[in-house]
Structures are given as C-alpha cells and as structure tokens.
C-alpha cells in the first residue's frame, strides 16, 4: 500500500472509520492501540474532530463517539441506503396505522440515531428528525436494540449514559423487553406521545437497526402495532441479511 500523501487527513479518516464500526464509544488509548498511532497525535486529532463536531467526548466515561456532524454528513447517503429504501414502504403503512410517525434507527454508542422518518398526514411534529441523536435508554428503539447486546457491551453503554438507575435494574428491564420482543416508552421523549419498537437483527442476531412508531398516548392498538412492526422487521431481515 502506498504511503498517504497527507498522513493527518488519512489518520482522521481512520479514526472516523474505527468509531463508525464500533457499537460503543472508544477510549483514546484503544483508538491509539487499534490504529497504531502516536499518543500525542491521537489526542491532537481527537481534539480537532471534537472541535468540529465530528466526534463527541464522553468525559464521564473517558471515551469518544461519532458526533452530530458525522451524521449530518451521512444523511445524503442514508437516503440511498438499501435498508432505508426497504424500510420506507413498511414505515409509511405503520405510520398511517398509528396516525403518528414511524422511524428507522440504529445504535451509536449510548445514543439512538434516527436514520429515517415517515409521518402520517396530520401527525404531530416530533424531535426525531433524520440525524437526531437521543439517549438510547430513553427511547423505545434504543431499549429494544440494547436488549439484544451482550452484557459487556450493554454495561459499557450504560456506564456512558450517565443513568442514575442501577445497572441491575436496567438490565432486568431490557431482558424483559427482549423476552416479549418489543420495547415501549411513554412521554419520555415527547409529552403526550408514546412509542413502541422492535429490533431488526442481522445475520449474527445482533441489532442492526430498529423500527418504531410514535403516536398520541392511548390512541392506538399497541398489540396490532407490535405485530405490524414485527412483520416489517422480519421482512427487512430476510431481504437485507438473508435471514428469516
């Protein structure tokens, strides 16, 4: 492989690629070790990325994750992603069924990132636009994806979240969501709105994404929405990952 003509730019891209491939935020030490970078260069590049919004520093955990600028930059691509295209029609049906907004999301460390939103006519405008990041433990989508993570990864996300709850309490709640197959939230994100979500699992049974719908509290049949979401998630998994 030829040596890069601009090593700093090359290493910035390597850091972003590493963070995007990780399910949890990473420490500077791990980034340095994984990429074989000098310690001083690693911290300098991370500071530059943080200042420009491409990386966020989670000071409590001492780790780094992708910043909002990275997701804004990716929005043009997400509209073309096969998973987004496959999800659009099912999300439209689900949004209409609930009279609300349906979403496709993924995990990014301790946060839920909104990749796509379809809103039913007359549905309330929410904070969950494309590119928005919300704490995973607060959203139905985040909860059901976290429920499918191995315990070490879940603990890392929990530690980065700053939650006041105990890890044991959180883990038990997520295990209950995993057993039933869906997660919920009520007015934790938007007043007067509740959500239900199911996970889209990849070929390794890891959470690749989640499908969710948000609607006015008490206005829809939750069981019917869960069934429709589950069918849509199975359809996406079969077509995108070749799994039934």
N, C-alpha and C positions, 0 to 999 in steps of 0.2 A: 504494500500500500504506500502511495506517495505521501510525503510529509505535507501537512496542511500549510498553505501559504500564510494564513492568519491564525496562528495557534490559539489565541484568546477566543476568537469567534468560534473556532472549532470546539473548544472546550465548553463554551457556553451552550452550544447545541448538544453536546454530550451530556451535560448536566440536566438540561430540559428533557432529553430523551430518557435518561435514567429515572427522573421523577415521574414522568408520564407512564412509565412501565411498572411503577411501584404502587401497591394497593394502600400503602401508608406513607406518611411523611418520613423523610430520612434525615439522620444527623449529618453534620458536616464531615465528621470523621468517617462515616460509612461512605459518603459520596467520594471523599478523597481516596479511600481504600479501593472502592469498586472501579474507579476511573484511573487510579494510579497518578493522581495529581499532587503537586507540591502543596503542603498545608497552607502556606501564605496565599498561593494562587487560588486555592479553593475558596477561602474566606473572602478574598477580594472579588472573585466572580459572583459569589452568592450575594454580597452586598450590592453589587451593581444590578443584579437581577431583581433583588428585593426593592431597590430604589425605583426601578422602572415598572414594578408591579407584576413581573413575570413569575416571581417566587414570593411566597409568604413565609416569614419566620415565626414558628410557633414557640415563643420564648419559654413558656412553661415546660414544654417537653424538650426544648433544645433541638427541634427538628425543622426541616424545610419541606414545603409542598408547593405545588403549582399555584400561581397567583391568578387573579381575575384577568389580567392582560393576556395570559396564555389562552384562556378560554374564549375571550373575545376574538382573539386572532384565529381561533379554531372554528368559529361559528360558520364561516363560509364553507368550511369542509364538512361540518356536521350536517348541513342541509343536503349534502350529496352522499353521506354515509349510507351504505346498504341497510344498516339496522334502522336508521331514521326513516328511510323510504319505506321499508317493510312495515314500520310501526304506524305510519301516518293514517292509513285507512282504518285499522282497528281502533286507534285513538279517537278518530272522528266519531265512530259508532258509539264508543264508550262515553265520550263527552255528551253526545246527544241523549243517550240513555239516562245519564245522571242530571242533565241540564246544568253541567258545570264545565270544568277544564280538565282535560286528560294530559298526562305528561309521560315522557320517556326520560329517565335519569340514569346516572351512574355514580359510583363512589369515587371520591378523590380525597384520600386520607380520611379525615374526620368530618368531611363535608359531602353533601349531596349536590351534584352539578346537574342543572336542567339542560338537556340536550334538545328537547322538542316539546312544544305545547300546542294543543288543539282545543279551541274554546267553542262551546256551543253558542248559538245565537242567544244574546241576552244574558249570558253568563257574566258574573262579576269579574272585574279585572283584578288579578292577583299579583303577588310579588314574584311569582315563579316563571319569569320570562327566560328565554334561552340565554344561557351563560351565567345565570344567577347561582350562587352557592349558598346553601343553608346548612346548619349543623345537622349531621346525619341522624343523631339521636332525637331530633325534634320532628323529623318528617316521617311519614309512613313509608315512603320509598327507601329512605336511609335505614330505617329499622328493619325492614324485611331483607335488605341486602346484607346488613351487619349480621343478621340472624344466621346467614349461611357462611360466615367466615370462621376459620379455625380459631380456637381460643387465643393463641398468642397474638394473632393479628387483631382480634377483637379487643384484647387488652391494650394493645398499642393505640388503637383508635380511641378507646375510652380514656386513656391517660392524656391524649392530645386534646380531648374535647373540653376538659375543664369542668365536667359534670360534678355536681355536689352529691349525687347519689353514690351508693357503694357499687363496686364492680359486680359483686354477687347479685345485688338486686337487678342491675341492668341485664346481666347475663340470663337470669331466670326469666325476665320479661321477654327477651329476644328468643330464648329457647321455646317459649310458649307460642310466639309468632311463627317460628319455624315449624312447630308441630301442626298448627292449624293451616299453615300455608299462605297466610296473608297478614299484613300489619295495618294498624289504623292510627290515626291521630285526630283529635277533636279540639279545634281552636288553639292549637299550639303554634301554628304558623299564621293563620288569618282569623280574626274574630268573626264568629258566625259561620265558619266553614269547617268541614271535616273531610278527611281523606281516607282512602283505602288503597293498598298497593300489594302487588305480587312481584316476585323476582323473576327475571329472565336468566336462567342458568346456562353456562357454556358447556362444552363437551367434557369438562372436568368437574361439573356440578358446582362451579364457583359462580358468584353473582356477577354477570356481565353487565346487567342493567336492571331496571325495574320499570314497571308500568303502574301508573297511579291515576286516580281521578279524585278531584276535589269539588265539593258541592255544598250547598247550604245545609246546615245541621238539621238532621231528621227529615230531609226532603226526598230521599231515595231509598230503594230497597238494597241494603248492603249485601245481602246474600246473592242477589241477582248480579250486582256489580262484580263481586268476587268471582263468580262463575264466568262472567264475560271476560274479565281480566285474565283469569287463569287460562282460558281457551286461547286468548290472544298471545299470551306468553309462550304457551306450548307451540303455537304456530310460528312465532319468531324463532324459537329454539330449533325447531325442525328445519326451517328454511335457512337459517343463518349458520347454525352449528351442526346440522345433520343429525340431531338427536330428537327422539320422541319421548 
